[in-house]
Amino acid sequence: MSRCGREAERRILRLLHGHSTRTCLTQIHAHCLRHNLYQSNQLLAHFVSVCGALNKMPYARLVFLQTQNPNILLFNSMIKGYSVSGPFEESLHLFSLMKNRGIWPDNFTFAPLLKSCSNLCDINLGRGVHAQILTVGFESHSSIRIGLIEFYTTCERMRDAKQVFDAMPQRDVVSWNLMIHGFCKRGDVEMGFHLFRQMSERSVVSWNSMIASLAQSGREFEALDLFCEMWDNGFNPDEATVVTVLPVCARLGAFDGGRWIHNFSDTSGLSRDVISVGNSLVDFYCKCGDLETARKIFNDMPQKNVVSWNAMISGLAFNGRGELGVEMFEEMKREGVDPDNSSFIGVIACCTHAGLVQRGQELFDSMIVKHQIKPKLEHYGCMVDLLGRSGCVKEAHCLLRSMPMRPNAALWGALLSACRTHGDLELAECAAKELINLEPWNSGNYVLLSNIYAEVGRWDEVEKRLSSLNCIKKKKMERKSCFSGTGNVSSPTVKTLTTSKKEGVIVKPDIIEKEVVQEAKGNQITSGTGAVIVTKIEEKASVSLKKEAPARVNVRSTYCGCGCGCGCGGNV
């Protein structure tokens, strides 16, 4: 290559890695053609890599097809590009083409191939690539070992992943993180935690992965304790930490802990620069009942997406401020933000709390007709809750019958509760029948129906339901006795719970319900260490906070009958 050609090549490389590459890609390619560099494999490999990073692989393919003699460097760049932006199958097609042309793969070929297999989650293709790696003898390369672990963990083949992991002479933090994530993703949090404790060096990603896994598996106290340990070990939280820990603080009522994370996010710039952090803060304060702070954070966010608006709308529904939530939904549309599935769940929940039945129906219809959003079970649940609370139980029943999918137990439960509230015995029996068919083992269904019968004085029906309830409880106790070694079944009989009206005893409708709730409470595991952990993070927060937080009642998240997740708890 002439001196002029080398200078042109260096200039093109600088252009490729400049700030305006996305808008100037075709001009850069024209520059290559003008200087007769369109057959330079080295330059084209850089060009193709940039195309892959910019999700411009169709353009990269055109350039590749015009190259007369592509070498391993160019093939590797094409394979890597497809592994990043897809279609992932093309990586494997190019690998076959490369072999057919007699080009031998190198150690840079296989890592992106494995990435494509991971994205496709195709165990057979991945095993084929693994066999090729063993054939050519590249299994000792670190990037390939990590690619194999990632592939097997993605496909939830943890035995194979552990085999590769155990064979590594030196394990870096990436391989440890992949193994921990793989076990936790499969539900084996204990094994993930065991590996986490074995790590000699940890990264923020390691801590985040373990904290998130504990939180997602319902072990929130342990997640919060691990967050405290992370801080004590000198690791600063990043955006993923904040987004993971804030919901845990909200669920456990650790308000000062969440406020400390808020202060840290402000100081580090996370709340300003990372939109997901701002969204999580809005959600946290809404769930803690501090709508004023939530609204201030929302208003101060430099950028908002649909998740930001959804957090605020759902937060208003959560706190019973339905009319404000509907207004905010309209404001969101005026701002040019298109509502999504979650937006309509939130705004219909707002209509439920505000008693806006007609408006809720209009929004539900507009979701289908105007926004082309197909309703899910949650949307139907919100509508059943809206109609049921307002006394339109027949309309709610018609809606359930017209659903394109089969209603679940939560929807029939919402209808049954509404029928009890408004005294519609006929529909209550219908809903209860559907519920018992779906959940014959759920004693709560029998209890609710028994209470409805008791309220109208149908004691023979109460006795039948309680008889069924006692059978269920007896079976549960028998199952427990298999583990406890005792065969004693202590269960209230029908006689102990109900007496005839002739004896002059009036049974309170909720007596059975209270008894079942008491039983459920007795089965709960109370954690003394949980309170200690919450206190621990609160103490850490109080030291860091300059001003003492005002006393605040945490609004505990509860599931309403509709299953909308707005935390309405069945209360208007």
Residue pairs with C-beta under 8 A, 6 or more apart in sequence:
1 9
4 35
5 35
5 36
5 37
8 31
8 35
8 37
9 35
9 37
9 40
9 42
9 43
11 31
12 28
12 31
12 32
12 35
12 37
12 43
13 43
13 46
15 21
15 24
15 28
15 31
16 28
16 46
16 47
16 50
17 46
17 50
18 24
21 28
21 50
21 54
22 54
25 50
25 51
25 54
25 56
25 59
28 47
29 47
29 63
32 38
32 40
32 43
32 44
32 47
37 43
38 44
38 66
38 67
39 67
39 68
39 69
41 67
41 69
41 70
41 71
41 73
41 74
42 73
44 63
44 64
44 67
44 70
44 74
44 77
45 73
45 74
45 76
45 77
46 77
47 60
47 63
48 60
48 63
48 64
48 74
48 77
48 78
48 81
49 77
49 80
49 81
51 57
51 59
51 60
51 63
51 81
52 60
52 77
52 80
52 81
52 82
52 84
52 85
53 81
53 84
55 85
57 81
57 82
57 85
57 86
57 90
60 78
60 81
61 78
64 70
64 74
64 78
67 74
70 78
71 103
72 98
72 103
72 104
72 105
72 106
72 109
75 94
75 97
75 98
75 103
75 109
76 106
76 108
76 109
76 112
78 94
79 91
79 94
79 95
79 109
79 112
79 113
79 116
80 112
82 88
82 90
82 91
82 94
82 112
82 116
83 91
83 112
83 113
83 115
83 116
83 119
84 112
84 115
86 119
88 116
88 117
88 119
88 120
89 116
89 120
91 112
91 113
91 115
91 116
92 113
92 116
92 117
92 125
95 105
95 109
95 113
98 105
98 109
99 105
104 136
105 132
105 136
106 138
107 138
107 141
107 143
107 144
110 129
110 132
110 133
110 138
110 144
110 147
111 143
111 144
111 146
111 147
113 129
113 147
114 126
114 129
114 144
114 147
114 148
114 150
114 151
115 147
115 150
115 151
117 125
117 126
117 129
117 151
118 126
118 147
118 150
118 151
118 154
118 155
121 154
121 155
123 155
123 157
126 151
126 152
126 155
130 148
130 151
133 139
133 144
133 148
138 144
139 145
139 148
142 172
145 164
145 167
145 168
145 175
146 172
146 174
146 175
146 178
148 161
148 164
149 161
149 164
149 165
149 175
149 178
149 179
149 182
150 178
152 158
152 160
152 161
152 164
152 182
153 161
153 178
153 179
153 181
153 182
153 185
154 182
156 182
156 185
156 186
158 182
158 183
158 186
158 188
161 178
161 179
161 182
162 179
165 171
165 175
165 179
168 175
173 199
173 201
173 202
173 203
173 205
173 206
176 195
176 196
176 199
176 202
176 206
177 203
177 205
177 206
177 209
179 192
179 195
180 192
180 195
180 196
180 206
180 209
180 210
180 213
181 192
181 209
181 213
182 192
183 189
183 191
183 192
183 195
184 192
184 209
184 210
184 213
184 217
185 213
187 217
189 213
189 214
189 217
189 219
192 209
192 210
192 213
193 210
193 214
196 202
196 206
196 210
199 206
202 233
202 235
204 235
204 236
204 237
204 238
204 240
204 241
205 240
207 226
207 227
207 230
207 235
207 241
208 238
208 240
208 241
208 244
210 226
211 223
211 226
211 227
211 230
211 241
211 244
211 245
212 223
212 240
212 244
214 220
214 222
214 223
214 226
215 223
215 244
215 245
215 247
215 248
220 248
220 251
220 252
221 252
221 527
221 529
221 530
221 533
221 534
222 533
223 244
223 245
223 248
224 245
224 248
224 249
224 252
224 254
224 257
224 533
224 534
224 537
225 533
225 536
227 237
227 241
227 245
227 248
227 537
228 533
228 536
228 537
228 540
230 237
230 241
231 237
231 540
236 268
237 245
237 261
237 264
238 270
239 270
239 274
239 276
239 277
242 261
242 264
242 265
242 270
242 277
242 280
243 276
243 277
243 280
245 257
245 261
246 258
246 261
246 280
246 281
246 283
246 284
247 280
247 283
247 284
247 287
248 254
249 255
249 257
249 258
249 261
249 284
249 537
250 258
250 283
250 284
250 287
250 288
250 554
250 557
251 287
251 556
251 557
252 530
252 534
253 288
253 534
253 554
253 556
254 534
254 537
254 538
254 541
255 288
255 549
255 552
255 554
256 537
256 538
256 541
256 542
256 545
256 549
257 534
257 537
257 538
257 540
257 541
258 284
258 285
258 288
259 541
259 545
259 549
260 537
260 540
260 541
260 544
260 545
262 271
262 281
262 284
263 544
263 545
264 270
264 544
265 271
265 277
265 281
266 272
270 277
271 277
271 278
271 281
271 297
272 278
272 302
275 301
275 303
275 304
275 305
275 307
275 308
276 307
278 297
278 298
278 301
278 304
278 308
279 305
279 307
279 308
279 311
281 294
281 297
282 294
282 297
282 298
282 308
282 311
282 312
282 315
283 311
283 314
283 315
284 294
285 291
285 293
285 294
285 297
285 315
286 294
286 311
286 312
286 314
286 315
286 316
286 318
286 319
287 315
287 318
287 554
287 555
287 557
287 567
288 552
288 554
288 555
289 319
289 552
289 553
289 554
289 555
290 552
291 315
291 316
291 319
291 321
294 312
294 315
295 312
298 304
298 308
298 311
298 312
301 308
304 335
304 337
305 337
306 332
306 337
306 338
306 339
306 340
306 342
306 343
307 342
309 328
309 329
309 332
309 337
309 339
309 343
310 340
310 342
310 343
310 346
312 328
313 325
313 328
313 329
313 332
313 343
313 346
313 347
313 350
314 325
314 342
314 345
314 346
314 349
314 565
314 566
316 322
316 324
316 325
316 328
316 350
317 325
317 346
317 347
317 349
317 350
317 352
317 353
317 566
317 568
318 555
318 557
318 566
318 567
318 568
319 555
320 353
320 572
321 350
321 353
322 349
322 350
322 351
322 352
322 353
322 354
322 355
322 356
323 350
323 354
323 356
324 350
325 346
325 347
325 349
325 350
325 353
325 354
326 347
326 350
326 351
326 354
326 356
326 359
329 339
329 343
329 346
329 347
329 350
329 363
332 339
332 343
333 339
338 371
339 347
339 367
339 371
339 373
340 373
341 373
341 376
341 378
341 379
344 363
344 364
344 367
344 373
344 379
344 382
345 378
345 379
345 382
345 564
345 565
345 566
346 566
347 363
348 360
348 363
348 364
348 379
348 382
348 383
348 386
348 564
349 382
349 385
349 564
349 566
349 568
350 356
351 357
351 359
351 360
351 363
351 386
352 360
352 382
352 385
352 386
352 389
352 562
352 568
352 572
353 568
353 572
355 389
355 390
355 572
357 386
357 387
357 390
357 392
360 382
360 383
360 386
361 383
361 386
364 375
364 379
364 383
367 373
367 375
367 379
368 374
368 375
377 405
377 407
377 408
377 410
377 411
377 563
378 562
378 563
378 564
378 565
380 399
380 400
380 403
380 407
380 411
381 410
381 411
381 414
381 561
381 562
381 563
381 564
382 562
382 564
382 566
383 396
383 399
384 396
384 399
384 400
384 411
384 414
384 415
384 418
384 562
385 414
385 418
385 560
385 561
385 562
385 564
385 568
387 393
387 395
387 396
387 399
387 418
388 396
388 414
388 415
388 417
388 418
388 419
388 421
388 422
389 418
389 421
389 572
391 418
391 422
393 415
393 418
393 419
393 422
393 424
393 427
394 424
394 427
396 414
396 415
396 418
397 415
397 427
397 430
397 431
400 407
400 411
400 412
400 415
407 434
408 438
408 563
409 435
409 438
409 439
409 442
410 561
410 562
410 563
411 562
411 563
412 431
412 434
412 435
412 438
413 431
413 435
413 445
413 448
413 561
414 560
414 561
414 562
414 563
415 427
415 431
416 428
416 431
416 432
416 435
416 445
416 448
416 449
417 448
417 561
417 570
419 425
419 427
419 428
419 431
419 452
420 428
420 448
420 451
420 452
420 455
423 455
423 456
425 452
425 456
428 449
428 452
429 449
432 445
432 448
432 449
432 452
435 442
435 445
436 445
436 446
439 445
441 472
443 469
443 472
443 473
443 516
444 516
446 465
446 466
446 468
446 469
446 472
447 465
447 469
447 512
447 513
447 516
448 513
449 465
450 461
450 462
450 465
450 466
450 469
450 512
451 509
451 510
451 512
451 513
452 509
453 459
453 461
453 462
453 465
454 462
454 498
454 507
454 509
455 509
457 501
459 498
459 500
459 501
459 507
462 498
462 507
463 494
463 498
466 494
466 497
466 498
466 512
467 494
469 512
470 491
470 492
470 493
470 494
473 491
474 489
474 491
477 489
477 490
477 491
478 487
478 489
481 487
481 488
481 489
492 515
497 507
497 511
497 512
497 515
498 507
499 505
499 507
542 548
555 567
556 567
557 567
558 567
558 568
558 569
558 570
559 565
559 567
559 569
560 566
560 567
560 568
560 569
560 570
561 570
562 568
